[in-house]
């Protein structure tokens, strides 16, 4: 049995509710995706803003965060 035939057999035996996950995995393999979702432009902008805050010294200590949140 070839690898292709074996894969067809495995997929045919999977429960219907698992097929969407398998399809997504195969799509990721085809596109070279590492399985991680892409970040939106808004999220990337927020990350950049955070990095700029760090560089400018606009930070608070972990101890201060815990104190302010009653932890």
PyMOL commands that place a pseudoatom at each C-alpha (Angstrom):
pseudoatom trace, name=CA, resn=UNK, resi=1, chain=A, elem=C, hetatm=0, pos=[0.000, 0.000, 0.000]
pseudoatom trace, name=CA, resn=UNK, resi=2, chain=A, elem=C, hetatm=0, pos=[1.361, 3.429, -0.909]
pseudoatom trace, name=CA, resn=UNK, resi=3, chain=A, elem=C, hetatm=0, pos=[1.519, 6.325, 1.523]
pseudoatom trace, name=CA, resn=UNK, resi=4, chain=A, elem=C, hetatm=0, pos=[-1.289, 8.049, -0.397]
pseudoatom trace, name=CA, resn=UNK, resi=5, chain=A, elem=C, hetatm=0, pos=[-3.478, 4.952, -0.134]
pseudoatom trace, name=CA, resn=UNK, resi=6, chain=A, elem=C, hetatm=0, pos=[-2.714, 4.628, 3.573]
pseudoatom trace, name=CA, resn=UNK, resi=7, chain=A, elem=C, hetatm=0, pos=[-3.633, 8.263, 4.161]
pseudoatom trace, name=CA, resn=UNK, resi=8, chain=A, elem=C, hetatm=0, pos=[-6.899, 7.810, 2.272]
pseudoatom trace, name=CA, resn=UNK, resi=9, chain=A, elem=C, hetatm=0, pos=[-7.684, 4.792, 4.456]
pseudoatom trace, name=CA, resn=UNK, resi=10, chain=A, elem=C, hetatm=0, pos=[-6.928, 6.704, 7.651]
pseudoatom trace, name=CA, resn=UNK, resi=11, chain=A, elem=C, hetatm=0, pos=[-9.049, 9.690, 6.607]
pseudoatom trace, name=CA, resn=UNK, resi=12, chain=A, elem=C, hetatm=0, pos=[-11.916, 7.412, 5.611]
pseudoatom trace, name=CA, resn=UNK, resi=13, chain=A, elem=C, hetatm=0, pos=[-11.883, 5.905, 9.111]
pseudoatom trace, name=CA, resn=UNK, resi=14, chain=A, elem=C, hetatm=0, pos=[-11.909, 9.236, 10.974]
pseudoatom trace, name=CA, resn=UNK, resi=15, chain=A, elem=C, hetatm=0, pos=[-15.084, 10.455, 12.649]
pseudoatom trace, name=CA, resn=UNK, resi=16, chain=A, elem=C, hetatm=0, pos=[-16.816, 13.214, 10.679]
pseudoatom trace, name=CA, resn=UNK, resi=17, chain=A, elem=C, hetatm=0, pos=[-16.250, 15.771, 13.470]
pseudoatom trace, name=CA, resn=UNK, resi=18, chain=A, elem=C, hetatm=0, pos=[-12.443, 15.456, 13.129]
pseudoatom trace, name=CA, resn=UNK, resi=19, chain=A, elem=C, hetatm=0, pos=[-12.278, 16.044, 9.377]
pseudoatom trace, name=CA, resn=UNK, resi=20, chain=A, elem=C, hetatm=0, pos=[-12.266, 19.863, 9.584]
pseudoatom trace, name=CA, resn=UNK, resi=21, chain=A, elem=C, hetatm=0, pos=[-9.139, 19.737, 11.773]
pseudoatom trace, name=CA, resn=UNK, resi=22, chain=A, elem=C, hetatm=0, pos=[-7.449, 17.360, 9.343]
pseudoatom trace, name=CA, resn=UNK, resi=23, chain=A, elem=C, hetatm=0, pos=[-8.297, 19.608, 6.416]
pseudoatom trace, name=CA, resn=UNK, resi=24, chain=A, elem=C, hetatm=0, pos=[-6.864, 22.646, 8.241]
pseudoatom trace, name=CA, resn=UNK, resi=25, chain=A, elem=C, hetatm=0, pos=[-3.679, 20.726, 9.023]
pseudoatom trace, name=CA, resn=UNK, resi=26, chain=A, elem=C, hetatm=0, pos=[-3.294, 19.690, 5.374]
pseudoatom trace, name=CA, resn=UNK, resi=27, chain=A, elem=C, hetatm=0, pos=[-3.952, 23.259, 4.214]
pseudoatom trace, name=CA, resn=UNK, resi=28, chain=A, elem=C, hetatm=0, pos=[-1.257, 24.480, 6.625]
pseudoatom trace, name=CA, resn=UNK, resi=29, chain=A, elem=C, hetatm=0, pos=[1.186, 21.923, 5.222]
pseudoatom trace, name=CA, resn=UNK, resi=30, chain=A, elem=C, hetatm=0, pos=[0.440, 23.016, 1.667]
pseudoatom trace, name=CA, resn=UNK, resi=31, chain=A, elem=C, hetatm=0, pos=[0.929, 26.714, 2.421]
pseudoatom trace, name=CA, resn=UNK, resi=32, chain=A, elem=C, hetatm=0, pos=[3.947, 26.263, 4.654]
pseudoatom trace, name=CA, resn=UNK, resi=33, chain=A, elem=C, hetatm=0, pos=[2.126, 27.608, 7.681]
pseudoatom trace, name=CA, resn=UNK, resi=34, chain=A, elem=C, hetatm=0, pos=[3.546, 26.598, 11.029]
pseudoatom trace, name=CA, resn=UNK, resi=35, chain=A, elem=C, hetatm=0, pos=[0.066, 26.217, 12.463]
pseudoatom trace, name=CA, resn=UNK, resi=36, chain=A, elem=C, hetatm=0, pos=[0.033, 29.576, 14.149]
pseudoatom trace, name=CA, resn=UNK, resi=37, chain=A, elem=C, hetatm=0, pos=[-2.595, 32.073, 13.206]
pseudoatom trace, name=CA, resn=UNK, resi=38, chain=A, elem=C, hetatm=0, pos=[-1.538, 35.329, 11.581]
pseudoatom trace, name=CA, resn=UNK, resi=39, chain=A, elem=C, hetatm=0, pos=[-1.759, 38.410, 13.726]
pseudoatom trace, name=CA, resn=UNK, resi=40, chain=A, elem=C, hetatm=0, pos=[-4.115, 41.187, 12.697]
pseudoatom trace, name=CA, resn=UNK, resi=41, chain=A, elem=C, hetatm=0, pos=[-2.795, 44.626, 11.809]
pseudoatom trace, name=CA, resn=UNK, resi=42, chain=A, elem=C, hetatm=0, pos=[-4.394, 45.926, 15.008]
pseudoatom trace, name=CA, resn=UNK, resi=43, chain=A, elem=C, hetatm=0, pos=[-2.589, 43.339, 17.135]
pseudoatom trace, name=CA, resn=UNK, resi=44, chain=A, elem=C, hetatm=0, pos=[0.729, 44.028, 15.424]
pseudoatom trace, name=CA, resn=UNK, resi=45, chain=A, elem=C, hetatm=0, pos=[0.267, 47.761, 16.058]
pseudoatom trace, name=CA, resn=UNK, resi=46, chain=A, elem=C, hetatm=0, pos=[-0.463, 47.097, 19.738]
pseudoatom trace, name=CA, resn=UNK, resi=47, chain=A, elem=C, hetatm=0, pos=[2.673, 44.975, 20.034]
pseudoatom trace, name=CA, resn=UNK, resi=48, chain=A, elem=C, hetatm=0, pos=[4.741, 47.693, 18.380]
pseudoatom trace, name=CA, resn=UNK, resi=49, chain=A, elem=C, hetatm=0, pos=[3.294, 50.292, 20.740]
pseudoatom trace, name=CA, resn=UNK, resi=50, chain=A, elem=C, hetatm=0, pos=[4.175, 48.102, 23.708]
pseudoatom trace, name=CA, resn=UNK, resi=51, chain=A, elem=C, hetatm=0, pos=[7.741, 47.661, 22.496]
pseudoatom trace, name=CA, resn=UNK, resi=52, chain=A, elem=C, hetatm=0, pos=[8.077, 51.425, 22.081]
pseudoatom trace, name=CA, resn=UNK, resi=53, chain=A, elem=C, hetatm=0, pos=[6.747, 51.919, 25.631]
pseudoatom trace, name=CA, resn=UNK, resi=54, chain=A, elem=C, hetatm=0, pos=[9.395, 49.535, 26.950]
pseudoatom trace, name=CA, resn=UNK, resi=55, chain=A, elem=C, hetatm=0, pos=[12.175, 51.334, 25.071]
pseudoatom trace, name=CA, resn=UNK, resi=56, chain=A, elem=C, hetatm=0, pos=[10.946, 54.671, 26.445]
pseudoatom trace, name=CA, resn=UNK, resi=57, chain=A, elem=C, hetatm=0, pos=[10.852, 53.326, 29.991]
pseudoatom trace, name=CA, resn=UNK, resi=58, chain=A, elem=C, hetatm=0, pos=[7.073, 53.491, 30.299]
pseudoatom trace, name=CA, resn=UNK, resi=59, chain=A, elem=C, hetatm=0, pos=[6.761, 50.318, 32.360]
pseudoatom trace, name=CA, resn=UNK, resi=60, chain=A, elem=C, hetatm=0, pos=[5.688, 49.174, 35.810]
pseudoatom trace, name=CA, resn=UNK, resi=61, chain=A, elem=C, hetatm=0, pos=[7.211, 46.412, 37.893]
pseudoatom trace, name=CA, resn=UNK, resi=62, chain=A, elem=C, hetatm=0, pos=[5.555, 43.048, 38.382]
pseudoatom trace, name=CA, resn=UNK, resi=63, chain=A, elem=C, hetatm=0, pos=[5.407, 43.848, 42.100]
pseudoatom trace, name=CA, resn=UNK, resi=64, chain=A, elem=C, hetatm=0, pos=[3.458, 47.044, 41.361]
pseudoatom trace, name=CA, resn=UNK, resi=65, chain=A, elem=C, hetatm=0, pos=[1.008, 45.173, 39.111]
pseudoatom trace, name=CA, resn=UNK, resi=66, chain=A, elem=C, hetatm=0, pos=[0.399, 42.588, 41.831]
pseudoatom trace, name=CA, resn=UNK, resi=67, chain=A, elem=C, hetatm=0, pos=[-0.043, 45.280, 44.476]
pseudoatom trace, name=CA, resn=UNK, resi=68, chain=A, elem=C, hetatm=0, pos=[-2.494, 47.275, 42.335]
pseudoatom trace, name=CA, resn=UNK, resi=69, chain=A, elem=C, hetatm=0, pos=[-4.531, 44.138, 41.582]
pseudoatom trace, name=CA, resn=UNK, resi=70, chain=A, elem=C, hetatm=0, pos=[-4.549, 42.771, 45.115]
pseudoatom trace, name=CA, resn=UNK, resi=71, chain=A, elem=C, hetatm=0, pos=[-2.402, 39.768, 44.297]
for i in range(1, 71): cmd.bond("trace and resi %d" % i, "trace and resi %d" % (i + 1))
show_as sticks, trace
zoom trace
